Amino acid sequence: MHATLLELLFREQKIGYVIADHHLFVRDYGGEPTVFIDTNDIPTPLPLLDFILELNGCEDILQDILDGVLPRFQLENINRTAPNDEICYFNLTILRYPPATSNDTPPQLLIILADTTVVAHTQQTLTQQRNELSLLKHSLIDTNERLEYILQYYVPREVGKALMEKRIIPQLGGEEREITTLFADLRNYTSISEKLTPNQTIEMLHQYLDIATTAIAEAGGVIVNYIGDAVMAIFNAPNAQPDHALRAVQAGLTMQAMAALYQKEQTEQIAALHFGVGINTGTALVGNIGAQWHYQYTAVGDTVNVASRICSHAKPNEVLIGANTYAYIPDNVTAQPLAPMKFKGKSEEITVYQVTALVGNTLLETLKN
């Protein structure tokens, strides 16, 4: 009964055993050693090192176990190729085995072979999956870094954030909402750039566009387009800004002050450039405009067109605003109305104001001084 249970245990757990004498010759084996060792027609006694090749080089350790110096020794995840070409794995444990027949009989070695193929394959699978997950993680990190770079340098910051938060749907179309549009255009850019090398021209353009971008960003505006030496920005989209008209005027005045400070600090004899700024407030269609394969977040409509026309009439260092913009901030600016202007495409003349100061704006005073 016990022998049957033991055989069942050996078979189910795929455990085999080998007993070797103190001369390291195999005296007996049983269980399921055939899982790991070809036991067909093996004569006994047979040298243990020929029976289990993995023990070659471990002779000193085997002797220490026989002498009682080491209690046990184990080799893990030994692999063998089975006749069907499958790789099997097993753990090998060696113990001192004192025979029960006589105290005068030298101690022997008990070698236990336990099948770990399933565990080993599982560990290999898990290791492979961990490696794949690690590679995927690094790939995702790299992708996120590239995405952040794209969102930072190719997409307006607030637009990118709104896209990630799903406040802007990546599809053509938009919504009507009230915005304030700002156009800033460099005066005398073409004539001055003709006298410079291409590299000098690009460097000069970078400097001035950086000034405009910084001023607009500090005021909370979103640059939706660079048009050569001109900049288009909107306020009150995609984020709501109740004071969008004031923000746009602050951006325009700050831009002029920063440009003046930049020119003052230049040591090279390069002709100074000046911005002409036009601002207008009203309803526009704001959203994704373009083709099926390329979107641009921007604003279109009469409000935008009028802002562009106002900008074209602005002289160097001037900030001109439409009547709608002025209606929002009459107590916040120092401004004077200009003679009504006739714009192309408009049936009626439009009143425009020239803004010279923003009430209580210490930043502008600091820049000017």
Order of alpha helices (4+ residues) and beta strands (2+ residues): alpha-beta-beta-beta-alpha-alpha-beta-beta-beta-alpha-alpha-beta-alpha-alpha-beta-beta-alpha-beta-beta-alpha-beta-alpha-beta-beta-alpha
